[in-house]
Amino acid sequence: MQIGLLGLGKMGANMARRLARGGVTVSVWNRSHEVAENLAQQEPNISAYADLARMAANLTAPRVIWLMLPAGAATEAALQQLIGLLFPGDIVVDGANAYYKDSQRHARELSLHGLHFMDAGVSGGVWGLANGYALMVGGDEQTVEQVAPFIKILAPGAATGWLHCGPVGSGHFVKMVHNGIEYGMMQALAEGLSLLKGKEEFAIDVAEVSEMWRHGSVVRSWLLDLTADFLRQDQMLDTIAPFVADSGEGRWTVLESVEQGVPAPVMTLALMMRFASQGKHEYTDKLLAMMRKGFGGHGVKGEL
């Protein structure tokens, strides 16, 4: 089996490794070719290419090209380039965190050139190499069937951890909602542990509580496992900046709830809290402080 994989970030590189160790001949390309070369030197079943045309030419038809590039400009540029390099019947899989409506558009554009498109939401992070990746895929039955041998190697098991969700776009849609749920779960754990830590009179050891919750509690989860692990090392977190980035999928999930008119307050508020951590609430807070001063004469911090 042969596959081409574009994009060797934290997810892409480990996916290439897992495929190679599963017996697949993997051709890789990365914007920084040095990264691709280093990976090829580490894994015997991986070959690095600096040129996409050479990669495409060396793959056996029907070719399968799997993209793990950032959504947006990088993916758009790669797809346009691939249109000129691939042939009718070849397959392109977008495994990045892309907006499902963009995936539907990409499928239409590639179909004009006889190319098949499949979207794959991928979850598993840095642990995917050892444990396998959860894969949520969208596409027509025949295309998914052709790509399934690769999916079964990437997934935790041949019959577990992956799902053909429906037509093109459905894979990225399911992954989008998955990430929205993830936002809410993370926010709830963080708020609860903060409340425990804030009750100083009880001197609660949040690392011990987290570890205890992992066994038998209804809130046990992989997120709790990860949280318990880092709290065991350091529960003060004094060196960590209070800044939480947000991916596009959290925003897209909230927008989808508005479009459908389906309430999603937990995920929405979790997204808003990430905005707040990024300093995007500072001017709002200044306005609130001045309003309190205006009607109640309350003091304002920083006022001379």
C-alpha distance (Angstrom), angle and dihedral (degrees) to the residues before:
residue distance angle dihedral
M1 . . .
Q2 3.80 . .
I3 3.79 131.8 .
G4 3.78 137.3 170.2
L5 3.80 117.5 -138.3
L6 3.80 123.9 -165.9
G7 3.80 120.4 -162.8
L8 3.79 123.8 35.7
G9 3.77 104.4 -157.9
K10 3.81 121.8 134.5
M11 3.80 91.9 -63.9
G12 3.80 100.8 34.1
A13 3.80 97.0 50.4
N14 3.80 93.6 50.3
M15 3.79 91.5 45.5
A16 3.80 88.5 54.4
R17 3.81 89.1 50.4
R18 3.81 93.2 49.3
L19 3.80 92.0 48.9
A20 3.80 92.1 47.3
R21 3.80 92.3 48.8
G22 3.79 87.7 49.5
G23 3.81 90.7 60.6
V24 3.83 100.1 -95.1
T25 3.81 121.0 136.0
V26 3.82 101.8 -128.9
S27 3.79 125.1 -161.7
V28 3.80 111.7 -164.2
W29 3.78 135.9 -164.6
N30 3.79 128.0 -175.4
R31 3.79 133.3 175.2
S32 3.80 87.3 -118.3
H33 3.80 101.6 52.0
E34 3.80 91.4 -163.9
V35 3.82 88.9 68.3
A36 3.81 90.3 53.5
E37 3.81 92.1 47.5
N38 3.80 92.4 50.7
L39 3.79 91.3 50.6
A40 3.81 91.8 49.2
Q41 3.79 90.4 52.1
Q42 3.81 90.2 53.8
E43 3.82 97.9 46.6
P44 3.83 121.9 48.3
N45 3.84 94.9 -153.1
I46 3.81 94.7 53.8
S47 3.81 126.2 88.8
A48 3.81 122.8 -169.7
Y49 3.79 123.9 -139.8
A50 3.78 128.0 -169.4
D51 3.79 91.0 -170.2
L52 3.82 123.6 57.3
A53 3.80 92.1 -155.1
R54 3.81 91.3 59.4
M55 3.78 91.0 46.6
A56 3.79 92.7 52.0
A57 3.80 92.1 46.1
N58 3.81 91.9 53.2
L59 3.82 95.2 51.1
T60 3.80 119.7 90.8
A61 3.81 117.1 -117.9
P62 2.93 130.8 -76.2
R63 3.79 85.0 49.2
V64 3.79 123.3 -155.9
I65 3.79 115.4 -154.7
W66 3.82 117.1 -175.2
L67 3.81 117.8 -161.5
M68 3.80 122.0 -152.2
L69 3.79 95.9 170.4
P70 3.82 128.9 131.3
A71 3.80 111.9 -83.4
G72 3.78 114.7 -105.0
A73 3.80 126.9 28.2
A74 3.83 97.0 8.0
T75 3.81 93.3 52.0
E76 3.80 93.4 42.3
A77 3.82 91.5 52.2
A78 3.81 92.8 47.8
L79 3.81 92.7 49.4
Q80 3.79 92.3 50.5
Q81 3.79 90.3 50.5
L82 3.79 92.9 47.4
I83 3.81 91.6 52.1
G84 3.80 87.5 65.9
L85 3.81 94.1 46.2
L86 3.80 105.4 42.4
F87 3.80 131.6 72.0
P88 3.81 134.2 -135.7
G89 3.79 110.5 -71.8
D90 3.81 94.7 31.1
I91 3.81 118.1 125.3
V92 3.79 131.3 -134.2
V93 3.80 119.4 -164.6
D94 3.79 120.2 -166.1
G95 3.80 107.8 -155.3
A96 3.79 97.7 169.3
N97 3.81 127.0 104.5
A98 3.79 93.2 -87.4
Y99 3.80 129.7 163.0
Y100 3.79 108.3 -100.7
K101 3.82 93.1 -132.1
D102 3.81 89.1 56.6
S103 3.80 88.6 51.5
Q104 3.80 90.7 53.5
R105 3.81 89.1 50.9
H106 3.80 92.1 48.1
A107 3.80 90.7 52.6
R108 3.81 90.9 53.4
E109 3.81 92.4 47.7
L110 3.80 94.9 48.3
S111 3.80 92.9 45.3
L112 3.81 88.9 63.2
H113 3.81 86.1 66.9
G114 3.80 95.4 44.3
L115 3.82 92.8 -103.2
H116 3.79 124.6 136.6
F117 3.80 121.4 -133.9
M118 3.78 131.1 -158.8
D119 3.80 129.6 -179.6
A120 3.79 121.3 -146.3
G121 3.77 126.0 -171.2
V122 3.80 106.4 -153.2
S123 3.80 125.4 -161.0
G124 3.78 128.9 175.2
G125 3.78 105.5 86.3
V126 3.79 119.1 -158.1
W127 3.83 90.6 -19.7
G128 3.79 94.4 62.7
L129 3.80 95.2 90.7
A130 3.80 92.1 63.6
N131 3.80 101.3 27.8
G132 3.80 103.1 30.4
Y133 3.79 130.3 -115.5
A134 3.78 130.2 -85.0
L135 3.80 105.0 -125.9
M136 3.79 126.1 -163.3
V137 3.79 108.6 -172.9
G138 3.77 135.1 -172.2
G139 3.79 128.6 -166.9
D140 3.78 144.2 91.6
E141 3.79 118.1 -51.8
Q142 3.80 96.3 -108.2
T143 3.81 94.5 49.9
V144 3.79 92.9 48.2
E145 3.79 90.1 48.3
Q146 3.81 90.5 55.5
V147 3.80 93.1 49.2
A148 3.83 95.1 40.4
P149 3.84 95.3 92.1
F150 3.81 89.3 62.2
I151 3.80 92.4 43.1
K152 3.80 91.5 53.2
I153 3.81 90.4 56.1
L154 3.80 93.0 47.6
A155 3.82 94.4 46.1
P156 3.83 124.0 79.7
G157 3.81 87.9 -106.2
A158 3.79 138.6 1.3
A159 3.80 90.9 -106.8
T160 3.82 100.6 25.2
G161 3.76 137.0 64.4
W162 3.79 97.4 28.2
L163 3.78 135.6 78.7
H164 3.79 138.0 -174.0
C165 3.80 94.5 -134.9
G166 3.79 98.7 -173.9
P167 3.82 139.5 -85.0
V168 3.80 125.1 -5.5
G169 3.79 111.0 -54.7
S170 3.79 95.5 28.6
G171 3.80 93.8 94.7
H172 3.78 93.8 55.3
F173 3.80 89.8 41.3
V174 3.81 91.9 56.3
K175 3.82 90.7 45.4
M176 3.81 89.9 49.8
V177 3.80 91.8 55.2
H178 3.83 89.7 42.8
N179 3.80 89.4 58.3
G180 3.80 91.7 47.0
I181 3.81 89.2 55.2
E182 3.80 88.5 47.4
Y183 3.82 89.8 56.3
G184 3.80 90.9 54.2
M185 3.81 94.7 46.5
M186 3.79 92.4 48.9
Q187 3.79 92.4 48.1
A188 3.81 92.9 50.0
L189 3.81 92.9 50.1
A190 3.80 92.2 46.8
E191 3.82 93.3 48.7
G192 3.79 93.8 46.7
L193 3.80 94.5 48.9
S194 3.81 90.0 46.2
L195 3.81 89.5 55.8
L196 3.81 90.4 51.0
K197 3.79 91.5 48.7
G198 3.80 91.6 47.2
K199 3.83 94.2 58.0
E200 3.79 92.9 85.4
E201 3.83 96.1 172.3
F202 3.81 89.7 67.2
A203 3.84 94.6 45.5
I204 3.80 89.4 -148.1
D205 3.78 115.4 -167.0
V206 3.81 101.4 -134.9
A207 3.80 91.4 -168.2
E208 3.80 90.6 59.0
V209 3.82 91.9 44.7
S210 3.81 91.1 50.8
E211 3.78 91.4 49.7
M212 3.81 91.9 47.9
W213 3.82 92.1 49.4
R214 3.82 89.4 56.3
H215 3.82 89.9 71.1
G216 3.78 117.5 66.4
S217 3.82 98.1 -25.3
V218 3.80 120.4 128.3
V219 3.82 89.2 -129.6
R220 3.80 93.4 59.1
S221 3.80 111.6 127.9
W222 3.78 143.1 138.4
L223 3.81 88.3 -91.7
L224 3.79 88.9 56.3
D225 3.82 89.8 48.0
L226 3.81 90.6 54.5
T227 3.81 91.7 44.5
A228 3.80 93.1 50.4
D229 3.80 89.4 49.6
F230 3.80 96.9 55.4
L231 3.82 93.6 39.4
R232 3.80 88.0 55.1
Q233 3.81 87.0 60.8
D234 3.80 98.4 40.2
Q235 3.79 127.9 -5.7
M236 3.82 97.1 174.5
L237 3.85 93.7 62.3
D238 3.80 90.4 -164.9
T239 3.81 92.7 155.6
I240 3.82 94.5 52.4
A241 3.80 118.7 96.1
P242 3.84 113.5 -131.7
F243 3.81 92.4 -120.8
V244 3.81 122.5 121.2
A245 3.80 118.1 -172.4
D246 3.80 120.6 -144.6
S247 3.78 125.5 -141.9
G248 3.77 122.9 -141.3
E249 3.79 91.4 -106.9
G250 3.80 93.9 68.0
R251 3.80 90.1 54.8
W252 3.80 92.6 44.2
T253 3.80 91.1 52.3
V254 3.79 91.7 53.6
L255 3.81 91.2 47.0
E256 3.81 89.5 50.9
S257 3.80 90.8 53.4
V258 3.80 88.6 54.7
E259 3.82 92.7 47.3
Q260 3.81 91.9 50.4
G261 3.79 94.4 39.3
V262 3.80 88.2 -128.1
P263 3.82 112.8 141.6
A264 3.81 115.0 -120.3
P265 3.84 103.2 167.4
V266 3.82 97.3 155.4
M267 3.79 94.9 53.6
T268 3.81 91.5 41.4
L269 3.80 93.7 51.8
A270 3.80 91.2 45.3
L271 3.81 88.4 55.9
M272 3.81 91.1 47.7
M273 3.81 90.1 52.4
R274 3.79 89.6 55.1
F275 3.78 89.2 53.1
A276 3.80 88.5 50.5
S277 3.81 91.5 52.8
Q278 3.80 89.0 55.0
G279 3.80 92.2 62.1
K280 3.79 93.2 -105.0
H281 3.80 90.7 126.7
E282 3.80 97.6 54.9
Y283 3.81 97.4 96.6
T284 3.81 89.6 44.8
D285 3.82 89.5 54.4
K286 3.78 91.5 49.0
L287 3.80 90.2 52.6
L288 3.81 90.8 49.5
A289 3.80 91.5 50.6
M290 3.79 91.6 51.6
M291 3.81 91.8 47.6
R292 3.82 90.0 54.3
K293 3.78 89.0 49.9
G294 3.78 91.0 48.7
F295 3.79 98.8 54.4
G296 3.80 101.2 26.2
G297 3.76 106.8 23.8
H298 3.79 90.3 -120.7
G299 3.79 117.4 167.7
V300 3.79 120.8 -103.5
K301 3.79 121.3 -141.7
G302 3.77 112.4 -119.4
E303 3.80 93.1 23.2
L304 3.80 114.7 134.6
